[in-house]
Amino acid sequence: MGRVKNSNFLEQVLSLCKKDDHLVGCQSGVRSVYASNVLLEAGFKHIYNMGGGYLAWVENDLPVAVLTPKVEL
């Protein structure tokens, strides 16, 4: 069973993103290809897909910021 497509994706992007340069990524790079195509078909001009996703990023030893949650006493 695959992931459920977000039927509000384009509407959400349009309401939040006012610039035309966007880096699109996901865990493995598959969903971001589909999302990138939706954005290009909607008229966005500068869409950059993070090929291979986060997994490839980590596999290639690229920098990752790890945030440590604050512990309140």
N, C-alpha and C positions, 0 to 999 in steps of 0.2 A: 504494500500500500504506500503510495507516494504522499508527498506533502500537499496540503490544500492550498490552492492559489488564493492570494489575498485579492478579493474583488475590488477593494478600495485602494489598492496600491497607488495607482496614478493620481487619484484624488488626494491622497495623503502626501505624496511627493510634491504636488503642485501647491498645496497649502503651506508646506514647510520650506521648500527650497526655491529661492528666488534667483539664484545664480544659475549659470549654464554649464559650469564645470562640476562634474560629479564622478566620484570614484565609487563603484558598486562592487560589493563583495559579499560572500557568504562563507560557510564552512568549507565546502569542497569546490566551489566555482561553477556548479551547475545552475543553481537558482539565479545566481547573479547574471548569467548569460541571458536567461529569459527576461529578467528585470531590465537589463541594459537594452534589449531589443524593444521592450515596451516604451522605454524612455525615448529611444531614437525615433520610433514610429510616432511618438507624440510631439516630435519637433525639437527635442533637445539636441544640441549640436556637439557638445564636448562630454561624451560619456566614456569613462575608462573602466573596463572590467578587470577586476583583480583575478587574473587567470589562475586557476588551481585553488583559489580561496585561501582562507586562513591556514588550512592544513599545509599548503605548499609554502606559504609565508614562513611558517615555523620550521618546516623541513629544510628550507634554504638558509636557516640561521639568521633571518632578518630580525631586527629589533622588535621586541614586544614589551609594552608597559604592563606591569602587574601592579594593580592597585590593592593595597592592604586596607581592609575596612577598619574604621575607627571603632575601638571598644570603649564604650562609656561605662563608667563605674557608678 
